Amino acid sequence: MKQFDIVIVGGGHAGAQAAVALRQNKYPGSIAIICDEPELPYERPPLSKDYLSGEKSFDRILIRPQAFWGEKQIDLLLGQRVEAVDAAQHRVSTESGEQIGYGTLVWATGGSPRRLTCSGHSLAGVHGVRTRADVDRIMNELVGVDQVCVVGGGYIGLEAAAVLTKLGKHVTVLEALPRVLARVAGEPLSRFFEAEHRAHGVDLRLNSVVECIEEAEGRATGVRLGGGDVVPCQMVIVGIGIMPAVAPLIDAGAAGGNGVDVDGHCRTSLPDIYAIGDCAAHDNAFADGAHIRLESVQNANDQAVVVAKALTGQPAHYHAVPWFWSNQYDLRLQTVGLSMGHDEAVLRGDPANRSFSLIYLKQGRIIALDCVNATKDYVQGRKLVEKGDRLEAAILADTAIPLKDAA
Ligand SMILES: Cc1cc2nc3c(=O)[nH]c(=O)nc-3n(C[C@H](O)[C@H](O)[C@H](O)COP(=O)(O)OP(=O)(O)OC[C@H]3O[C@@H](n4cnc5c(N)ncnc54)[C@H](O)[C@@H]3O)c2cc1C
């Protein structure tokens, strides 16, 4: 049986960064990453941006070049899926039946795209956007495609819609709620992005619930909506969130539900097992201590660093300001903090100029900013979020006062 001091399950942002940070911290023991994808660890955000558009090749989105992993003596066990965890025996088993022993286990499995449940959900031409393989399939099929239906007006759906529109496809976005980005942003930001997509020719339909996918000869030919309308298309892209990939850990007895529960050091309830990244449900200081999962590169990387510190004798609590970005057309959205639960949103700048920020307050405290083509606000606003500053709305809205001078 193979045996490693640290086994990391999942070779995405969190898993790869955990291994990198362990070696940076001079961890001397053996480290293996087991991942079900066959590729070297790569960055996921470009999948709906410049990898999908063809502007970046796969080599350019690798987290580290191939040679790095050998040099750092990090074993990559790729194309292998962990199916079960035996917490008492400190071993995992893969789908091929192999047992691998660990001293410490780091669970960094992210999640799989939530699928539609209606009829037609698994037809040819219906795709999620989570892995390189997903996007390669989309790109290979695109040649014969003129109309694409994107289900879900979240970041991934909107980014895909922007790229596909630029590639000359006729894109329809179907959003079940009354506005796009409803779960993550204030209404002015949603309305701004809706207008941008429409101006670029996207047929954006709100309050549109998918009834089923229509088919001919096993391929998707359209999306039928609740009201009976059918949107014809040759491809359906589904971006409706993820399901955290935690079943083997939960089956092994770890506490959790929507993700696996971790404490401030990213420890699960099982001995010598940590969890990090999209799959880790934690109490987040920037969400007033709410127990949440964050799906972002920031969270994956920062939790990886916390685990690496814990395993090299310098334990630290996870207390990192959340940040995120999204690229659509020539717009760069940068967000800092978490806007959930805000009771006031201050508009700074004019969306008509395509450069503005939304500043979110909760009981007078600044909790988050969404900045569109406004990097200065993003950089300077970060300090306001970190400190939870209280500033008058009129000052925040005044673009003549840089945010760094507002406090
Ligand atoms: C299209 C797209 C665009 C995004 N854009 C942005 C962005 O602009 N900014 C941002 O901050 N974030 C973005 N994100 C989110 C970000 O990529 C994720 O938050 C990040 O990848 C999470 O890292 P992770 O390591 O937790 O999970 P992942 O990166 O998903 O890695 C988990 C890995 O574990 C593997 N795995 C799962 N189960 C098992 C198992 N049982 N055995 C072995 N391996 C397993 C998975 O296949 C995967 O390779 C985007 C995500 C996607 C999909």
Ligand as a Chemical Component Dictionary entry (heavy atoms), coordinates in Angstrom:
data_LIG
# 
_chem_comp.id                   LIG 
_chem_comp.type                 NON-POLYMER 
_chem_comp.pdbx_formal_charge   0 
_chem_comp.three_letter_code    LIG 
# 
loop_
_chem_comp_atom.comp_id 
_chem_comp_atom.atom_id 
_chem_comp_atom.alt_atom_id 
_chem_comp_atom.type_symbol 
_chem_comp_atom.charge 
_chem_comp_atom.model_Cartn_x 
_chem_comp_atom.model_Cartn_y 
_chem_comp_atom.model_Cartn_z 
_chem_comp_atom.pdbx_ordinal 
LIG C1  C1  C 0 -15.714 28.557 -15.186 1  
LIG C2  C2  C 0 -15.292 29.070 -13.854 2  
LIG C3  C3  C 0 -14.925 30.394 -13.707 3  
LIG C4  C4  C 0 -14.531 30.889 -12.469 4  
LIG N1  N1  N 0 -14.149 32.190 -12.360 5  
LIG C5  C5  C 0 -13.674 32.657 -11.174 6  
LIG C6  C6  C 0 -13.169 33.977 -11.047 7  
LIG O1  O1  O 0 -13.177 34.760 -12.001 8  
LIG N2  N2  N 0 -12.665 34.362 -9.846  9  
LIG C7  C7  C 0 -12.641 33.523 -8.764  10 
LIG O2  O2  O 0 -12.181 33.906 -7.688  11 
LIG N3  N3  N 0 -13.142 32.270 -8.853  12 
LIG C8  C8  C 0 -13.641 31.811 -10.028 13 
LIG N4  N4  N 0 -14.119 30.538 -10.121 14 
LIG C9  C9  C 0 -14.174 29.708 -8.915  15 
LIG C10 C10 C 0 -12.832 29.067 -8.639  16 
LIG O3  O3  O 0 -12.306 28.498 -9.795  17 
LIG C11 C11 C 0 -13.033 28.029 -7.550  18 
LIG O4  O4  O 0 -13.471 28.704 -6.394  19 
LIG C12 C12 C 0 -11.744 27.269 -7.278  20 
LIG O5  O5  O 0 -11.377 26.519 -8.402  21 
LIG C13 C13 C 0 -11.945 26.373 -6.073  22 
LIG O6  O6  O 0 -10.817 25.592 -5.889  23 
LIG P1  P1  P 0 -10.938 24.148 -5.223  24 
LIG O7  O7  O 0 -9.533  23.595 -5.231  25 
LIG O8  O8  O 0 -11.704 24.236 -3.990  26 
LIG O9  O9  O 0 -11.824 23.294 -6.242  27 
LIG P2  P2  P 0 -11.523 22.883 -7.733  28 
LIG O10 O10 O 0 -10.678 23.906 -8.401  29 
LIG O11 O11 O 0 -12.820 22.535 -8.330  30 
LIG O12 O12 O 0 -10.633 21.565 -7.611  31 
LIG C14 C14 C 0 -11.136 20.368 -7.078  32 
LIG C15 C15 C 0 -10.516 19.193 -7.805  33 
LIG O13 O13 O 0 -10.813 18.000 -7.084  34 
LIG C16 C16 C 0 -11.228 17.004 -7.997  35 
LIG N5  N5  N 0 -12.027 16.011 -7.266  36 
LIG C17 C17 C 0 -13.320 16.132 -6.828  37 
LIG N6  N6  N 0 -13.696 15.015 -6.162  38 
LIG C18 C18 C 0 -12.626 14.177 -6.184  39 
LIG C19 C19 C 0 -12.391 12.867 -5.662  40 
LIG N7  N7  N 0 -13.334 12.225 -4.974  41 
LIG N8  N8  N 0 -11.196 12.291 -5.888  42 
LIG C20 C20 C 0 -10.219 12.950 -6.577  43 
LIG N9  N9  N 0 -10.379 14.199 -7.088  44 
LIG C21 C21 C 0 -11.567 14.799 -6.891  45 
LIG C22 C22 C 0 -12.006 17.808 -9.012  46 
LIG O14 O14 O 0 -12.229 17.114 -10.216 47 
LIG C23 C23 C 0 -11.088 19.009 -9.192  48 
LIG O15 O15 O 0 -10.058 18.724 -10.095 49 
LIG C24 C24 C 0 -14.521 30.028 -11.349 50 
LIG C25 C25 C 0 -14.917 28.689 -11.487 51 
LIG C26 C26 C 0 -15.291 28.206 -12.729 52 
LIG C27 C27 C 0 -15.705 26.777 -12.870 53 
# 
loop_
_chem_comp_bond.comp_id 
_chem_comp_bond.atom_id_1 
_chem_comp_bond.atom_id_2 
_chem_comp_bond.value_order 
_chem_comp_bond.pdbx_ordinal 
LIG C1  C2  SING 1  
LIG C2  C3  SING 2  
LIG C2  C26 DOUB 3  
LIG C3  C4  DOUB 4  
LIG C4  N1  SING 5  
LIG C4  C24 SING 6  
LIG N1  C5  DOUB 7  
LIG C5  C6  SING 8  
LIG C5  C8  SING 9  
LIG C6  O1  DOUB 10 
LIG C6  N2  SING 11 
LIG N2  C7  SING 12 
LIG C7  O2  DOUB 13 
LIG C7  N3  SING 14 
LIG N3  C8  DOUB 15 
LIG C8  N4  SING 16 
LIG N4  C9  SING 17 
LIG N4  C24 SING 18 
LIG C9  C10 SING 19 
LIG C10 O3  SING 20 
LIG C10 C11 SING 21 
LIG C11 O4  SING 22 
LIG C11 C12 SING 23 
LIG C12 O5  SING 24 
LIG C12 C13 SING 25 
LIG C13 O6  SING 26 
LIG O6  P1  SING 27 
LIG P1  O7  DOUB 28 
LIG P1  O8  SING 29 
LIG P1  O9  SING 30 
LIG O9  P2  SING 31 
LIG P2  O10 DOUB 32 
LIG P2  O11 SING 33 
LIG P2  O12 SING 34 
LIG O12 C14 SING 35 
LIG C14 C15 SING 36 
LIG C15 O13 SING 37 
LIG C15 C23 SING 38 
LIG O13 C16 SING 39 
LIG C16 N5  SING 40 
LIG C16 C22 SING 41 
LIG N5  C17 SING 42 
LIG N5  C21 SING 43 
LIG C17 N6  DOUB 44 
LIG N6  C18 SING 45 
LIG C18 C19 SING 46 
LIG C18 C21 DOUB 47 
LIG C19 N7  SING 48 
LIG C19 N8  DOUB 49 
LIG N8  C20 SING 50 
LIG C20 N9  DOUB 51 
LIG N9  C21 SING 52 
LIG C22 O14 SING 53 
LIG C22 C23 SING 54 
LIG C23 O15 SING 55 
LIG C24 C25 DOUB 56 
LIG C25 C26 SING 57 
LIG C26 C27 SING 58 
# 
